[in-house]
Amino acid sequence: QLQLVESGGGLVQPGGSLRLSCAASGFTASGFTVDYYAIGWFRQAPGKEREGVSCISASGNSTYYADSVKGRFTISRDNAKNTVVLRMNSLKPEDTAVYYCATACTVDAANRFGSWGQGTQVTVSS
């Protein structure tokens, strides 16, 4: 079974930075490893729906960012290490949420066909 594990969350002051990692291991039911899939980062704040933040294609050649994080967050992947990294700069209090990675670029696709990690808490507060 393909497993995703997020790490790197924590408490940071506004304007600060964090580096989130999504480490993958194992195989999907179809027998594929994580380098076959696009990987998305999502977040869910208390009382709000889970939303897409960023996504990177399987090759790493194509990326997507939500408007709210464009210019501040950078996604990258190292398929040799089965790791996807989300670098977050200029953090704002509204970035506070639990951050998840998944083997899809939308919440719906991840729920239907993908795998989710357990999440890592990011809190931006002074």
C-alpha positions in Angstrom: 0.0 0.0 0.0 1.2 3.5 -0.9 1.8 5.6 2.3 2.4 9.3 2.5 3.9 10.9 5.6 4.0 14.7 6.0 6.4 16.5 8.2 7.9 20.0 8.8 4.9 21.8 10.3 5.1 23.9 13.4 4.5 27.4 14.9 6.0 30.3 13.0 5.6 34.1 13.2 3.9 36.0 10.4 6.5 36.6 7.6 8.4 33.5 8.5 9.1 30.3 6.5 8.5 26.6 6.8 9.5 23.6 4.7 7.0 20.8 4.5 8.0 17.3 3.2 5.8 14.5 1.9 7.6 11.2 2.0 6.2 8.3 0.1 6.7 4.6 0.4 5.1 1.4 -1.0 2.9 0.7 -4.0 -0.7 1.5 -4.9 -3.1 -1.4 -5.6 -2.3 -1.0 -9.2 1.4 -1.6 -8.5 2.7 1.9 -9.0 5.1 3.9 -6.9 4.7 7.5 -6.1 6.8 8.7 -9.0 3.9 7.7 -11.3 1.6 10.3 -9.8 1.1 14.0 -9.5 1.3 15.0 -5.9 -0.9 17.7 -4.4 -0.6 19.7 -1.2 -3.9 20.6 0.5 -4.8 22.4 3.7 -7.8 22.5 6.0 -8.4 25.2 8.5 -10.8 24.7 11.4 -14.4 25.0 10.2 -13.4 25.2 6.6 -13.3 22.7 3.7 -10.1 21.2 2.6 -8.6 23.1 -0.3 -5.9 22.6 -2.8 -2.7 24.6 -2.3 -0.3 23.4 -4.9 0.4 20.4 -7.2 3.3 19.0 -9.1 3.2 16.6 -12.1 4.8 13.2 -12.0 7.8 14.4 -13.9 8.0 17.6 -11.9 7.8 19.7 -15.1 4.4 21.2 -14.4 3.2 23.0 -11.2 0.1 24.6 -10.0 -0.5 27.1 -7.2 -3.6 28.5 -5.6 -3.9 32.3 -6.0 -3.7 32.7 -2.3 -0.1 31.2 -2.2 1.2 32.1 -5.6 4.6 33.8 -5.3 5.1 32.7 -1.7 5.0 28.9 -1.9 7.2 26.6 -4.0 6.6 22.9 -4.7 9.3 20.5 -5.9 9.9 16.8 -6.0 12.8 14.4 -5.9 11.6 11.1 -7.4 14.8 9.4 -6.5 14.0 10.1 -2.8 10.2 9.7 -3.2 9.8 13.1 -1.6 7.7 16.2 -2.5 8.6 19.5 -0.7 6.5 22.5 -0.2 8.5 25.6 0.7 6.4 28.3 2.3 7.7 31.8 2.6 6.1 35.1 3.8 3.6 33.1 5.9 0.4 34.8 7.0 -2.0 33.9 9.8 -4.5 32.8 7.2 -2.1 30.1 6.2 -2.8 28.4 9.5 -4.2 24.9 8.8 -3.4 21.2 8.8 -1.5 20.5 5.6 -1.9 17.2 3.7 -0.3 15.7 0.7 -2.1 13.3 -1.6 -1.6 11.5 -4.9 -3.9 13.8 -6.9 -4.3 17.5 -7.6 -7.9 17.9 -6.5 -9.7 16.9 -3.3 -12.3 15.0 -5.2 -9.7 13.0 -7.2 -7.7 12.3 -4.0 -10.9 11.1 -2.2 -12.0 8.9 -5.1 -8.7 7.4 -6.3 -5.8 8.7 -4.3 -4.0 8.3 -1.0 -3.7 10.9 1.8 -1.1 11.5 4.4 -2.0 12.1 8.0 -1.4 15.8 7.9 1.0 18.3 9.6 -0.1 21.3 11.6 1.0 24.8 10.5 0.3 27.6 12.8 1.2 31.2 11.9 0.9 33.5 14.9 2.8 36.1 16.8 
